[in-house]
Amino acid sequence: MLGNRTSLKADAVLFATSKIGVMAIEPVIGHLKQYFRMGQNYLSGDNSPKINALLAAAAWNFKKLMEELMLKIKNCLFPIFQQLFFFEFQLIKTSL
């Protein structure tokens, strides 16, 4: 199949898409190493690298979940507090 243009194009597309996938995952691995203690394995045993990676991934997912939860709480409670404080500000302003 040497010289088949369709297979060469398919190989080029496959190579380009695989490079994009690698480029997309490298920042995630960098953040895991820096912020989630995955740069050095502190556990001992045969399964310690697997456990370390699992714990780092769980911490990453938990952080994302907490950020989403905080955003939902903020969007839910902020209008309520804003109305309460605005009403209180109006009472103070009219009494002066």
N, CA, C and O atoms as CSV, one atom per row, in Angstrom:
chain,resi,resn,atom,element,x,y,z
A,1,MET,N,N,0.814,-1.195,0.000
A,1,MET,CA,C,0.000,0.000,0.000
A,1,MET,C,C,0.853,1.253,0.000
A,1,MET,O,O,0.357,2.341,0.293
A,2,LEU,N,N,2.094,1.119,-0.315
A,2,LEU,CA,C,2.982,2.260,-0.355
A,2,LEU,C,C,2.564,3.177,-1.493
A,2,LEU,O,O,2.430,2.722,-2.629
A,3,GLY,N,N,2.361,4.414,-1.222
A,3,GLY,CA,C,1.979,5.367,-2.255
A,3,GLY,C,C,0.480,5.568,-2.374
A,3,GLY,O,O,0.044,6.353,-3.217
A,4,ASN,N,N,-0.321,4.899,-1.573
A,4,ASN,CA,C,-1.763,5.077,-1.621
A,4,ASN,C,C,-2.106,6.399,-0.930
A,4,ASN,O,O,-1.882,6.562,0.270
A,5,ARG,N,N,-2.649,7.336,-1.704
A,5,ARG,CA,C,-2.887,8.682,-1.183
A,5,ARG,C,C,-3.967,8.693,-0.100
A,5,ARG,O,O,-3.871,9.472,0.848
A,6,THR,N,N,-4.978,7.860,-0.219
A,6,THR,CA,C,-6.037,7.876,0.791
A,6,THR,C,C,-5.532,7.379,2.136
A,6,THR,O,O,-5.913,7.918,3.175
A,7,SER,N,N,-4.689,6.370,2.132
A,7,SER,CA,C,-4.167,5.889,3.408
A,7,SER,C,C,-3.204,6.899,4.014
A,7,SER,O,O,-3.143,7.037,5.236
A,8,LEU,N,N,-2.444,7.614,3.169
A,8,LEU,CA,C,-1.545,8.645,3.685
A,8,LEU,C,C,-2.329,9.789,4.308
A,8,LEU,O,O,-1.949,10.314,5.354
A,9,LYS,N,N,-3.426,10.173,3.662
A,9,LYS,CA,C,-4.266,11.233,4.227
A,9,LYS,C,C,-4.902,10.777,5.536
A,9,LYS,O,O,-4.972,11.544,6.497
A,10,ALA,N,N,-5.357,9.552,5.573
A,10,ALA,CA,C,-5.968,9.032,6.799
A,10,ALA,C,C,-4.944,8.981,7.922
A,10,ALA,O,O,-5.254,9.296,9.071
A,11,ASP,N,N,-3.706,8.576,7.579
A,11,ASP,CA,C,-2.656,8.554,8.591
A,11,ASP,C,C,-2.343,9.963,9.090
A,11,ASP,O,O,-2.107,10.155,10.282
A,12,ALA,N,N,-2.338,10.942,8.200
A,12,ALA,CA,C,-2.055,12.324,8.591
A,12,ALA,C,C,-3.156,12.867,9.494
A,12,ALA,O,O,-2.872,13.560,10.471
A,13,VAL,N,N,-4.406,12.559,9.177
A,13,VAL,CA,C,-5.527,13.016,10.000
A,13,VAL,C,C,-5.477,12.352,11.370
A,13,VAL,O,O,-5.702,13.009,12.387
A,14,LEU,N,N,-5.186,11.065,11.404
A,14,LEU,CA,C,-5.086,10.344,12.675
A,14,LEU,C,C,-3.964,10.907,13.535
A,14,LEU,O,O,-4.124,11.060,14.746
A,15,PHE,N,N,-2.835,11.215,12.918
A,15,PHE,CA,C,-1.713,11.782,13.659
A,15,PHE,C,C,-2.074,13.160,14.212
A,15,PHE,O,O,-1.761,13.468,15.362
A,16,ALA,N,N,-2.731,13.991,13.398
A,16,ALA,CA,C,-3.100,15.339,13.843
A,16,ALA,C,C,-4.101,15.280,14.993
A,16,ALA,O,O,-3.971,16.027,15.963
A,17,THR,N,N,-5.090,14.408,14.897
A,17,THR,CA,C,-6.089,14.320,15.969
A,17,THR,C,C,-5.481,13.748,17.240
A,17,THR,O,O,-5.870,14.140,18.340
A,18,SER,N,N,-4.544,12.838,17.109
A,18,SER,CA,C,-3.914,12.298,18.314
A,18,SER,C,C,-3.043,13.351,18.979
A,18,SER,O,O,-2.956,13.382,20.206
A,19,LYS,N,N,-2.398,14.212,18.208
A,19,LYS,CA,C,-1.595,15.296,18.781
A,19,LYS,C,C,-2.489,16.298,19.506
A,19,LYS,O,O,-2.114,16.819,20.556
A,20,ILE,N,N,-3.660,16.565,18.953
A,20,ILE,CA,C,-4.591,17.497,19.608
A,20,ILE,C,C,-5.047,16.922,20.941
A,20,ILE,O,O,-5.153,17.650,21.929
A,21,GLY,N,N,-5.317,15.630,20.976
A,21,GLY,CA,C,-5.721,14.992,22.226
A,21,GLY,C,C,-4.626,15.048,23.275
A,21,GLY,O,O,-4.901,15.261,24.456
A,22,VAL,N,N,-3.384,14.857,22.848
A,22,VAL,CA,C,-2.267,14.923,23.782
A,22,VAL,C,C,-2.091,16.347,24.278
A,22,VAL,O,O,-1.840,16.564,25.464
A,23,MET,N,N,-2.220,17.319,23.385
A,23,MET,CA,C,-2.072,18.718,23.779
A,23,MET,C,C,-3.176,19.139,24.734
A,23,MET,O,O,-2.958,20.020,25.565
A,24,ALA,N,N,-4.349,18.539,24.641
A,24,ALA,CA,C,-5.458,18.898,25.521
A,24,ALA,C,C,-5.299,18.306,26.911
A,24,ALA,O,O,-5.774,18.896,27.881
A,25,ILE,N,N,-4.648,17.164,27.035
A,25,ILE,CA,C,-4.544,16.495,28.330
A,25,ILE,C,C,-3.310,16.938,29.113
A,25,ILE,O,O,-3.282,16.787,30.335
A,26,GLU,N,N,-2.299,17.474,28.452
A,26,GLU,CA,C,-1.069,17.863,29.149
A,26,GLU,C,C,-1.294,18.924,30.233
A,26,GLU,O,O,-0.710,18.792,31.308
A,27,PRO,N,N,-2.104,19.965,30.015
A,27,PRO,CA,C,-2.337,20.923,31.109
A,27,PRO,C,C,-3.033,20.292,32.308
A,27,PRO,O,O,-2.766,20.671,33.449
A,28,VAL,N,N,-3.912,19.346,32.066
A,28,VAL,CA,C,-4.610,18.677,33.170
A,28,VAL,C,C,-3.613,17.889,34.017
A,28,VAL,O,O,-3.671,17.927,35.246
A,29,ILE,N,N,-2.712,17.184,33.366
A,29,ILE,CA,C,-1.711,16.417,34.100
A,29,ILE,C,C,-0.787,17.359,34.863
A,29,ILE,O,O,-0.391,17.057,35.988
A,30,GLY,N,N,-0.442,18.489,34.269
A,30,GLY,CA,C,0.393,19.466,34.954
A,30,GLY,C,C,-0.268,20.003,36.206
A,30,GLY,O,O,0.385,20.155,37.239
A,31,HIS,N,N,-1.564,20.293,36.124
A,31,HIS,CA,C,-2.292,20.783,37.305
A,31,HIS,C,C,-2.399,19.694,38.370
A,31,HIS,O,O,-2.282,19.974,39.563
A,32,LEU,N,N,-2.618,18.467,37.943
A,32,LEU,CA,C,-2.681,17.371,38.914
A,32,LEU,C,C,-1.348,17.225,39.648
A,32,LEU,O,O,-1.320,17.002,40.859
A,33,LYS,N,N,-0.255,17.351,38.912
A,33,LYS,CA,C,1.057,17.223,39.548
A,33,LYS,C,C,1.331,18.374,40.503
A,33,LYS,O,O,1.915,18.177,41.569
A,34,GLN,N,N,0.911,19.573,40.124
A,34,GLN,CA,C,1.245,20.740,40.934
A,34,GLN,C,C,0.332,20.896,42.144
A,34,GLN,O,O,0.815,21.153,43.246
A,35,TYR,N,N,-0.968,20.747,41.961
A,35,TYR,CA,C,-1.918,21.085,43.019
A,35,TYR,C,C,-2.478,19.884,43.775
A,35,TYR,O,O,-3.026,20.051,44.864
A,36,PHE,N,N,-2.357,18.702,43.234
A,36,PHE,CA,C,-2.981,17.539,43.860
A,36,PHE,C,C,-1.962,16.473,44.253
A,36,PHE,O,O,-2.299,15.291,44.315
A,37,ARG,N,N,-0.745,16.868,44.514
A,37,ARG,CA,C,0.315,16.021,45.059
A,37,ARG,C,C,0.561,14.763,44.230
A,37,ARG,O,O,0.784,13.682,44.774
A,38,MET,N,N,0.518,14.918,42.914
A,38,MET,CA,C,0.791,13.773,42.069
A,38,MET,C,C,2.211,13.815,41.508
A,38,MET,O,O,2.606,12.920,40.761
A,39,GLY,N,N,2.973,14.834,41.855
A,39,GLY,CA,C,4.348,14.918,41.395
A,39,GLY,C,C,5.230,13.861,42.018
A,39,GLY,O,O,6.162,13.372,41.380
A,40,GLN,N,N,4.947,13.501,43.263
A,40,GLN,CA,C,5.712,12.483,43.957
A,40,GLN,C,C,4.730,11.526,44.631
A,40,GLN,O,O,3.727,11.954,45.201
A,41,ASN,N,N,5.021,10.260,44.563
A,41,ASN,CA,C,4.164,9.253,45.171
A,41,ASN,C,C,4.571,9.065,46.629
A,41,ASN,O,O,5.695,8.647,46.908
A,42,TYR,N,N,3.679,9.366,47.551
A,42,TYR,CA,C,3.957,9.250,48.983
A,42,TYR,C,C,3.487,7.915,49.557
A,42,TYR,O,O,3.659,7.665,50.750
A,43,LEU,N,N,2.902,7.064,48.735
A,43,LEU,CA,C,2.387,5.779,49.204
A,43,LEU,C,C,3.399,4.678,48.920
A,43,LEU,O,O,4.310,4.859,48.111
A,44,SER,N,N,3.241,3.545,49.579
A,44,SER,CA,C,4.144,2.428,49.332
A,44,SER,C,C,3.326,1.214,48.912
A,44,SER,O,O,2.151,1.089,49.258
A,45,GLY,N,N,3.949,0.345,48.181
A,45,GLY,CA,C,3.284,-0.872,47.738
A,45,GLY,C,C,3.246,-0.974,46.227
A,45,GLY,O,O,3.631,-0.051,45.510
A,46,ASP,N,N,2.773,-2.113,45.765
A,46,ASP,CA,C,2.717,-2.353,44.322
A,46,ASP,C,C,1.643,-1.522,43.639
A,46,ASP,O,O,1.831,-1.076,42.507
A,47,ASN,N,N,0.527,-1.309,44.310
A,47,ASN,CA,C,-0.580,-0.572,43.708
A,47,ASN,C,C,-0.552,0.924,44.029
A,47,ASN,O,O,-1.510,1.634,43.726
A,48,SER,N,N,0.515,1.402,44.629
A,48,SER,CA,C,0.542,2.796,45.067
A,48,SER,C,C,0.430,3.805,43.917
A,48,SER,O,O,-0.234,4.825,44.102
A,49,PRO,N,N,1.037,3.587,42.745
A,49,PRO,CA,C,0.831,4.566,41.672
A,49,PRO,C,C,-0.627,4.649,41.210
A,49,PRO,O,O,-1.130,5.725,40.887
A,50,LYS,N,N,-1.287,3.502,41.185
A,50,LYS,CA,C,-2.703,3.495,40.788
A,50,LYS,C,C,-3.562,4.211,41.824
A,50,LYS,O,O,-4.453,4.986,41.476
A,51,ILE,N,N,-3.288,3.946,43.102
A,51,ILE,CA,C,-4.050,4.588,44.173
A,51,ILE,C,C,-3.808,6.092,44.169
A,51,ILE,O,O,-4.735,6.879,44.360
A,52,ASN,N,N,-2.541,6.491,43.947
A,52,ASN,CA,C,-2.201,7.908,43.914
A,52,ASN,C,C,-2.939,8.617,42.775
A,52,ASN,O,O,-3.477,9.708,42.968
A,53,ALA,N,N,-2.966,8.003,41.597
A,53,ALA,CA,C,-3.669,8.591,40.458
A,53,ALA,C,C,-5.172,8.651,40.719
A,53,ALA,O,O,-5.822,9.634,40.360
A,54,LEU,N,N,-5.722,7.623,41.331
A,54,LEU,CA,C,-7.151,7.602,41.635
A,54,LEU,C,C,-7.522,8.697,42.636
A,54,LEU,O,O,-8.536,9.375,42.468
A,55,LEU,N,N,-6.707,8.870,43.670
A,55,LEU,CA,C,-6.981,9.907,44.659
A,55,LEU,C,C,-6.844,11.309,44.061
A,55,LEU,O,O,-7.627,12.203,44.383
A,56,ALA,N,N,-5.856,11.498,43.196
A,56,ALA,CA,C,-5.688,12.802,42.549
A,56,ALA,C,C,-6.874,13.106,41.635
A,56,ALA,O,O,-7.358,14.237,41.608
A,57,ALA,N,N,-7.339,12.119,40.899
A,57,ALA,CA,C,-8.499,12.328,40.018
A,57,ALA,C,C,-9.756,12.589,40.834
A,57,ALA,O,O,-10.582,13.413,40.442
A,58,ALA,N,N,-9.915,11.905,41.954
A,58,ALA,CA,C,-11.077,12.136,42.815
A,58,ALA,C,C,-11.037,13.543,43.398
A,58,ALA,O,O,-12.070,14.207,43.483
A,59,ALA,N,N,-9.859,14.001,43.796
A,59,ALA,CA,C,-9.731,15.361,44.329
A,59,ALA,C,C,-10.044,16.392,43.248
A,59,ALA,O,O,-10.685,17.406,43.525
A,60,TRP,N,N,-9.599,16.141,42.025
A,60,TRP,CA,C,-9.880,17.048,40.900
A,60,TRP,C,C,-11.389,17.133,40.664
A,60,TRP,O,O,-11.936,18.226,40.514
A,61,ASN,N,N,-12.053,15.990,40.632
A,61,ASN,CA,C,-13.501,15.972,40.409
A,61,ASN,C,C,-14.256,16.616,41.575
A,61,ASN,O,O,-15.251,17.309,41.366
A,62,PHE,N,N,-13.783,16.388,42.795
A,62,PHE,CA,C,-14.426,16.987,43.959
A,62,PHE,C,C,-14.291,18.502,43.934
A,62,PHE,O,O,-15.229,19.214,44.293
A,63,LYS,N,N,-13.139,18.997,43.516
A,63,LYS,CA,C,-12.928,20.439,43.409
A,63,LYS,C,C,-13.883,21.044,42.377
A,63,LYS,O,O,-14.482,22.092,42.620
A,64,LYS,N,N,-14.021,20.383,41.229
A,64,LYS,CA,C,-14.937,20.874,40.202
A,64,LYS,C,C,-16.378,20.866,40.711
A,64,LYS,O,O,-17.138,21.794,40.434
A,65,LEU,N,N,-16.753,19.829,41.448
A,65,LEU,CA,C,-18.094,19.734,42.006
A,65,LEU,C,C,-18.352,20.845,43.015
A,65,LEU,O,O,-19.427,21.444,43.019
A,66,MET,N,N,-17.367,21.124,43.872
A,66,MET,CA,C,-17.528,22.184,44.872
A,66,MET,C,C,-17.638,23.562,44.213
A,66,MET,O,O,-18.416,24.402,44.665
A,67,GLU,N,N,-16.864,23.800,43.149
A,67,GLU,CA,C,-16.962,25.077,42.438
A,67,GLU,C,C,-18.350,25.247,41.824
A,67,GLU,O,O,-18.922,26.336,41.871
A,68,GLU,N,N,-18.889,24.177,41.250
A,68,GLU,CA,C,-20.224,24.237,40.658
A,68,GLU,C,C,-21.292,24.450,41.733
A,68,GLU,O,O,-22.239,25.209,41.531
A,69,LEU,N,N,-21.136,23.783,42.862
A,69,LEU,CA,C,-22.082,23.930,43.963
A,69,LEU,C,C,-22.055,25.360,44.516
A,69,LEU,O,O,-23.106,25.941,44.787
A,70,MET,N,N,-20.863,25.920,44.682
A,70,MET,CA,C,-20.756,27.295,45.177
A,70,MET,C,C,-21.392,28.282,44.203
A,70,MET,O,O,-22.023,29.250,44.629
A,71,LEU,N,N,-21.235,28.050,42.919
A,71,LEU,CA,C,-21.853,28.926,41.923
A,71,LEU,C,C,-23.369,28.845,41.987
A,71,LEU,O,O,-24.048,29.866,41.881
A,72,LYS,N,N,-23.906,27.640,42.160
A,72,LYS,CA,C,-25.357,27.487,42.270
A,72,LYS,C,C,-25.898,28.134,43.541
A,72,LYS,O,O,-26.954,28.767,43.518
A,73,ILE,N,N,-25.176,27.976,44.647
A,73,ILE,CA,C,-25.609,28.607,45.900
A,73,ILE,C,C,-25.566,30.122,45.765
A,73,ILE,O,O,-26.481,30.823,46.198
A,74,LYS,N,N,-24.503,30.612,45.165
A,74,LYS,CA,C,-24.366,32.059,44.985
A,74,LYS,C,C,-25.494,32.604,44.110
A,74,LYS,O,O,-26.074,33.643,44.426
A,75,ASN,N,N,-25.806,31.921,43.028
A,75,ASN,CA,C,-26.871,32.382,42.128
A,75,ASN,C,C,-28.243,32.264,42.772
A,75,ASN,O,O,-29.156,33.004,42.405
A,76,CYS,N,N,-28.408,31.362,43.710
A,76,CYS,CA,C,-29.691,31.174,44.368
A,76,CYS,C,C,-29.884,32.156,45.521
A,76,CYS,O,O,-30.958,32.739,45.669
A,77,LEU,N,N,-28.846,32.337,46.335
A,77,LEU,CA,C,-28.991,33.150,47.543
A,77,LEU,C,C,-28.716,34.636,47.324
A,77,LEU,O,O,-29.232,35.470,48.069
A,78,PHE,N,N,-27.920,34.980,46.327
A,78,PHE,CA,C,-27.576,36.380,46.127
A,78,PHE,C,C,-28.793,37.264,45.884
A,78,PHE,O,O,-28.876,38.330,46.493
A,79,PRO,N,N,-29.754,36.881,45.018
A,79,PRO,CA,C,-30.935,37.743,44.843
A,79,PRO,C,C,-31.748,37.911,46.127
A,79,PRO,O,O,-32.316,38.978,46.360
A,80,ILE,N,N,-31.810,36.871,46.963
A,80,ILE,CA,C,-32.572,36.968,48.214
A,80,ILE,C,C,-31.919,37.982,49.146
A,80,ILE,O,O,-32.596,38.857,49.687
A,81,PHE,N,N,-30.593,37.866,49.336
A,81,PHE,CA,C,-29.897,38.815,50.208
A,81,PHE,C,C,-29.914,40.219,49.629
A,81,PHE,O,O,-29.987,41.200,50.369
A,82,GLN,N,N,-29.847,40.315,48.322
A,82,GLN,CA,C,-29.881,41.629,47.693
A,82,GLN,C,C,-31.208,42.315,47.965
A,82,GLN,O,O,-31.231,43.512,48.253
A,83,GLN,N,N,-32.312,41.588,47.882
A,83,GLN,CA,C,-33.623,42.177,48.171
A,83,GLN,C,C,-33.741,42.545,49.642
A,83,GLN,O,O,-34.281,43.602,49.969
A,84,LEU,N,N,-33.250,41.698,50.531
A,84,LEU,CA,C,-33.323,41.989,51.961
A,84,LEU,C,C,-32.528,43.245,52.314
A,84,LEU,O,O,-33.035,44.126,53.008
A,85,PHE,N,N,-31.298,43.327,51.844
A,85,PHE,CA,C,-30.468,44.475,52.173
A,85,PHE,C,C,-30.957,45.738,51.481
A,85,PHE,O,O,-30.829,46.830,52.036
A,86,PHE,N,N,-31.516,45.613,50.275
A,86,PHE,CA,C,-32.061,46.781,49.601
A,86,PHE,C,C,-33.269,47.307,50.366
A,86,PHE,O,O,-33.439,48.518,50.506
A,87,PHE,N,N,-34.116,46.391,50.865
A,87,PHE,CA,C,-35.284,46.801,51.642
A,87,PHE,C,C,-34.840,47.474,52.943
A,87,PHE,O,O,-35.407,48.491,53.342
A,88,GLU,N,N,-33.823,46.905,53.604
A,88,GLU,CA,C,-33.309,47.488,54.836
A,88,GLU,C,C,-32.691,48.858,54.560
A,88,GLU,O,O,-32.858,49.779,55.359
A,89,PHE,N,N,-31.987,49.003,53.453
A,89,PHE,CA,C,-31.387,50.280,53.091
A,89,PHE,C,C,-32.474,51.325,52.843
A,89,PHE,O,O,-32.307,52.490,53.204
A,90,GLN,N,N,-33.576,50.919,52.233
A,90,GLN,CA,C,-34.682,51.847,51.984
A,90,GLN,C,C,-35.306,52.309,53.300
A,90,GLN,O,O,-35.678,53.477,53.416
A,91,LEU,N,N,-35.432,51.423,54.302
A,91,LEU,CA,C,-35.992,51.802,55.596
A,91,LEU,C,C,-35.080,52.813,56.309
A,91,LEU,O,O,-35.561,53.779,56.902
A,92,ILE,N,N,-33.769,52.585,56.244
A,92,ILE,CA,C,-32.832,53.497,56.894
A,92,ILE,C,C,-32.843,54.842,56.177
A,92,ILE,O,O,-32.764,55.884,56.828
A,93,LYS,N,N,-32.935,54.838,54.901
A,93,LYS,CA,C,-32.897,56.064,54.117
A,93,LYS,C,C,-34.147,56.908,54.386
A,93,LYS,O,O,-34.048,58.130,54.496
A,94,THR,N,N,-35.312,56.280,54.492
A,94,THR,CA,C,-36.566,57.025,54.734
A,94,THR,C,C,-36.650,57.518,56.162
A,94,THR,O,O,-37.297,58.535,56.412
A,95,SER,N,N,-36.019,56.836,57.114
A,95,SER,CA,C,-36.114,57.267,58.506
A,95,SER,C,C,-35.195,58.453,58.799
A,95,SER,O,O,-35.418,59.177,59.769
A,96,LEU,N,N,-34.179,58.659,57.985
A,96,LEU,CA,C,-33.270,59.796,58.196
A,96,LEU,C,C,-33.840,61.014,57.627
A,96,LEU,O,O,-33.224,62.077,57.703
